Amino acid sequence: MARLVVTVFGGSGFVGRSVVQKLAAQGWVVRVAVTDPVAAEFLMMDGAVGQIVPLRIDIRHPASVQAALIGADAAINAVGILNEGGGRTFQSIHVDGAANIAKACVDNGVKSLVQISALGASKESPSSYARSKADGEAAVLAAFPAAIILRPSLIFGIDDDFFNRFAALSRVLPVLPVFTRDGLKLTCQDNKPHLDLYGSGGPVFQPVWVGDVADAVVKVLADPACGGKTYELGGAQRYSFKELLELILSQTNRCRFLAPLPLGLAKLIAPLLQVLPGKPLTSDQVRLMESDNVVRGGKPGLAELGLTPKSLMDVIPAYLDRYRRRPS
């Protein structure tokens, strides 16, 4: 009996790698559709000979997307960008690219499509990133109404961007910024003036483990009843931006001053920082932080898929240990 074939677009990325590994373990033949297949060859070791096959594609080009889906039973779109540049825009990747995949799935008779979006995707968001994610969902569902949308919160794991980035910064910087929406205000406590530096601690996140996101992909592919549904994927706990930085400092055994940075001031600084290499902060990222990134309720999530989310503290101590300050 022929094995089922799945094409994972963006399969060599942070989320895509976990998805490929989980699907291979389930016996799928996995096509890893990426712009650099040579760089994705390491994934072949996660399956039997010939089970995982890297392919060169660019989701902005419909012809290459079509070729990657010939004979496929399912498809997952794990392609996403945090910053625009080099011809890769939110519109071309999150909207047009996602639409190309959905249309090609229809043309090739693909039975299941999973679109990995983002928690906070909204056409009303002030952030171009969040609006493009919402527009991408709409484009996918317009072409493939039975597509399954997954909206994860901040994703953590051994190669994540957030925790690794700030842990690395804590090695070299004496100060880390806490983006606040209601800090730096004068209040009164016990009839005495009090300067509230952090307010509520900045935007709130519900970090979800990358392995739980990959497990969700496997679950929805296995259940036809999931077709056409949107799932919001959040972790076990919610944390403010300040609390996340405090966790990082605790796990790396470092003492750093957490400097409150009001979003209004961050909006003035971001245009200068976004032209630097690596774009440490962009104007769109500041706009994204105006809203909390948590599960709001009203849509199914990990619990409805029979999954219990891993706690942040079950995972990050192991991989943040490499940044830990050792006794001299």
C-alpha positions as a printed Julia matrix, in Angstrom:
328×3 Matrix{Float64}:
   0.0    0.0     0.0
   1.39   3.39   -1.05
   2.26   5.75    1.76
   0.63   9.16    2.03
   2.6   12.1     0.66
   2.71  15.54    2.31
   4.43  18.69    1.07
   5.71  20.96    3.84
   6.38  24.46    2.54
   9.06  26.08    4.69
   9.99  22.69    6.09
  13.54  23.7     7.03
  12.43  26.6     9.23
  12.05  26.64   13.01
   8.47  25.33   12.99
   8.77  23.41    9.74
  11.59  21.2    11.04
   9.49  19.93   13.93
   6.54  19.34   11.6
   8.7   17.33    9.18
  10.09  15.2    12.0
   6.66  14.46   13.45
   5.13  13.57   10.08
   8.05  11.32    9.14
   7.64   9.51   12.45
   3.98   8.96   11.51
   5.04   7.27    8.26
   4.33  10.07    5.78
   6.53  10.61    2.75
   7.56  14.22    3.25
   8.5   16.71    0.57
  10.39  19.61    2.13
   9.63  22.55   -0.18
  12.19  25.3     0.43
  14.23  27.9    -1.43
  17.51  26.13   -0.55
  17.11  22.32   -0.69
  20.81  21.7    -0.04
  20.52  23.44    3.32
  17.53  21.2     4.11
  19.31  17.9     3.42
  20.04  17.4     7.14
  16.33  16.6     7.56
  16.72  13.46    5.47
  18.32  11.79    8.49
  14.96  11.97   10.3
  13.4    9.36    8.03
  14.08   6.21    6.1
  15.91   6.31    2.76
  13.81   8.3     0.3
  11.15   9.23    2.88
  12.14  12.91    3.23
  12.86  14.73   -0.02
  13.96  18.39   -0.19
  12.62  20.35   -3.18
  13.51  23.79   -4.5
  10.48  26.09   -4.63
   9.56  29.72   -4.15
   5.96  30.18   -3.01
   5.86  33.51   -4.87
   6.07  31.52   -8.15
   2.9   29.51   -8.86
   4.62  27.09  -11.26
   7.11  25.85   -8.67
   4.33  25.47   -6.09
   2.29  23.41   -8.55
   5.24  21.09   -9.17
   5.73  20.49   -5.45
   2.13  19.33   -5.04
   1.79  16.84   -7.89
   0.59  13.59   -6.35
   0.5   14.98   -2.8
  -2.24  14.01   -0.35
  -1.72  16.91    2.03
   0.13  20.2     2.35
   1.32  22.4     5.21
   2.31  26.03    4.77
   4.86  26.92    7.44
   6.41  29.82    5.52
   6.52  33.14    7.32
   8.71  36.2     7.76
   9.05  38.59   10.68
  10.65  41.39    8.65
  10.36  42.47    5.06
  13.4   42.7     2.8
  15.04  41.46   -0.37
  11.81  41.27   -2.33
  10.12  39.22    0.41
   7.22  41.3     1.66
   4.35  40.45    3.97
   2.03  40.66    0.97
   4.11  38.42   -1.3
   4.8   35.76    1.34
   1.86  35.74    3.76
  -0.89  36.56    1.27
   0.06  35.89   -2.34
   2.3   32.92   -1.5
  -0.35  31.35    0.72
  -2.94  31.84   -2.04
  -0.61  30.17   -4.56
  -0.37  27.12   -2.31
  -4.12  26.9    -1.73
  -4.91  27.22   -5.45
  -2.31  24.61   -6.36
  -3.81  22.25   -3.76
  -7.17  22.53   -5.51
  -5.61  22.02   -8.95
  -3.78  18.89   -7.8
  -6.59  17.32   -5.8
  -4.79  17.67   -2.46
  -7.16  16.5     0.27
  -5.9   18.46    3.3
  -4.21  21.84    3.74
  -2.9   23.32    6.99
  -2.07  27.02    7.07
   0.17  28.04   10.0
  -0.82  31.62   10.74
  -0.3   33.61   13.96
  -2.27  34.48   17.06
  -3.36  38.08   16.73
  -3.98  37.87   12.99
  -6.57  40.56   12.31
  -7.59  42.81    9.44
  -8.04  45.59   12.01
  -4.56  45.33   13.53
  -2.27  48.38   13.3
   0.54  45.93   12.41
   1.16  45.09    8.75
   2.4   41.67    9.85
  -0.83  40.8    11.67
  -3.01  42.17    8.86
  -1.1   40.16    6.27
  -1.57  36.99    8.33
  -5.33  37.63    8.4
  -5.39  38.38    4.67
  -3.43  35.17    4.05
  -6.0   33.15    5.99
  -8.8   34.7     3.96
  -7.02  34.01    0.66
  -6.42  30.37    1.63
 -10.03  29.78    2.69
 -11.37  31.48   -0.43
  -9.53  28.96   -2.61
  -9.68  25.95   -0.26
 -12.62  26.3     2.2
 -11.71  23.05    4.02
  -8.24  24.36    4.93
  -7.28  24.24    8.61
  -5.86  27.4    10.19
  -3.48  27.18   13.16
  -2.74  30.38   15.07
   0.12  29.89   17.55
   1.23  32.48   20.09
   4.95  33.16   20.65
   6.64  29.83   19.84
   9.52  28.6    21.95
  12.01  25.8    21.4
  15.72  25.13   21.11
  16.18  27.32   18.0
  13.57  29.99   18.74
  14.2   33.65   18.06
  12.81  35.34   21.16
  14.46  33.51   24.07
  17.75  32.92   22.3
  17.92  36.54   21.16
  17.43  38.08   24.6
  19.61  35.48   26.31
  22.41  36.35   23.89
  21.86  40.09   24.46
  22.06  39.57   28.21
  25.63  38.35   27.73
  26.82  41.66   26.34
  24.38  44.38   27.4
  24.02  45.74   30.93
  20.46  46.89   30.14
  17.52  45.17   28.45
  14.4   47.05   27.28
  10.93  46.34   28.63
   8.36  47.63   26.17
   5.57  49.15   28.26
   2.15  50.54   27.49
   1.34  51.97   30.91
   4.67  52.39   32.72
   6.66  55.44   33.75
   3.76  57.07   35.54
   3.52  58.78   38.9
   1.11  57.16   41.34
   0.34  57.52   45.03
   1.02  54.75   47.54
   0.45  55.22   51.28
   0.0   58.94   50.64
   3.45  59.1    49.08
   4.37  59.69   45.44
   5.52  56.54   43.66
   7.07  56.23   40.2
   5.59  53.17   38.49
   8.28  52.12   36.01
   6.68  49.12   34.33
   2.92  49.3    34.81
   1.46  45.93   33.82
   4.82  44.8    32.43
   4.16  45.32   28.74
   2.34  43.09   26.25
   1.25  39.66   27.45
   2.18  36.44   25.63
   1.05  32.82   25.95
   4.18  30.98   24.73
   3.58  27.61   23.07
   6.19  24.89   22.55
   7.14  24.18   18.93
   6.62  20.45   19.56
   3.01  21.13   20.59
   2.45  23.1    17.39
   3.85  20.19   15.34
   1.66  17.73   17.26
  -1.34  19.92   16.44
  -0.48  19.67   12.74
  -0.38  15.86   12.95
  -3.68  15.78   14.84
  -5.64  17.98   12.42
  -4.33  16.09    9.4
  -5.58  12.83   10.9
  -9.1   14.1    11.59
 -11.37  15.09    8.66
 -13.69  16.83   11.14
 -11.03  19.54   11.58
 -11.48  20.78    8.03
 -12.41  24.44    7.76
 -11.72  25.19   11.44
  -9.38  27.73   13.01
  -7.4   26.73   16.11
  -5.74  29.15   18.52
  -2.66  27.59   20.09
  -1.47  28.98   23.4
   0.75  27.52   26.09
   0.07  26.65   29.7
   0.8   30.1    31.18
   0.65  33.76   30.28
   3.59  36.11   30.84
   4.13  39.83   30.44
   7.14  40.98   28.44
   8.86  41.92   31.71
   8.19  38.5    33.23
   9.7   36.77   30.2
  12.88  38.83   30.49
  13.06  38.06   34.2
  12.79  34.35   33.42
  15.61  34.6    30.9
  17.85  36.4    33.38
  17.05  33.85   36.07
  17.88  30.94   33.76
  21.14  32.53   32.59
  22.21  33.57   36.1
  22.64  37.21   35.11
  21.69  40.5    36.71
  20.69  43.18   34.22
  18.72  46.4    34.58
  15.35  46.2    32.87
  14.79  49.64   31.4
  11.17  50.65   30.76
  10.68  51.73   27.16
   7.21  53.17   26.5
   5.79  52.17   23.15
   5.42  55.83   22.24
   9.17  56.31   22.58
   9.85  52.98   20.85
   7.91  54.25   17.84
  10.38  57.13   17.54
  13.44  54.89   17.9
  12.31  52.01   15.65
  12.8   53.8    12.27
  16.48  54.23   13.17
  16.96  50.65   14.34
  15.16  48.97   11.45
  17.83  50.09    8.98
  20.59  48.38   10.98
  21.81  44.85   10.09
  19.46  42.27   11.55
  16.75  44.89   12.11
  16.8   44.75   15.93
  13.49  46.63   16.1
  11.03  47.73   13.43
   8.1   50.12   13.5
   5.77  47.26   12.66
   7.01  45.2    15.6
   6.22  48.12   17.91
   2.69  48.33   16.5
   2.33  44.57   17.0
   3.12  44.99   20.71
   0.15  47.29   21.2
  -1.99  44.16   21.66
  -1.59  41.12   23.89
  -0.75  37.84   22.16
  -2.99  35.41   24.05
  -5.82  33.0    23.35
  -9.05  34.95   23.61
 -11.47  32.0    23.69
 -14.28  31.18   21.32
 -12.12  29.01   19.07
 -10.79  25.48   19.65
  -7.2   24.99   20.75
  -4.78  22.39   22.0
  -7.26  20.99   24.54
  -9.82  20.25   21.81
  -7.11  18.33   19.97
  -6.41  16.25   23.06
  -3.04  17.93   23.67
  -1.71  19.2    26.99
   0.74  22.09   26.39
   4.23  21.87   27.79
   5.14  24.48   30.34
   7.75  27.05   29.39
   9.82  25.99   32.38
   9.74  22.37   31.25
  11.74  23.3    28.15
  13.75  26.53   28.26
  16.19  25.65   31.09
  17.83  22.99   28.89
  18.59  25.22   25.91
  19.23  28.47   27.75
  21.91  26.73   29.77
  24.44  27.54   27.01
  24.02  31.25   27.88
  24.35  30.71   31.62
  27.02  32.67   33.49
  29.39  30.21   35.13
  31.22  30.89   38.4
  34.73  32.17   37.68
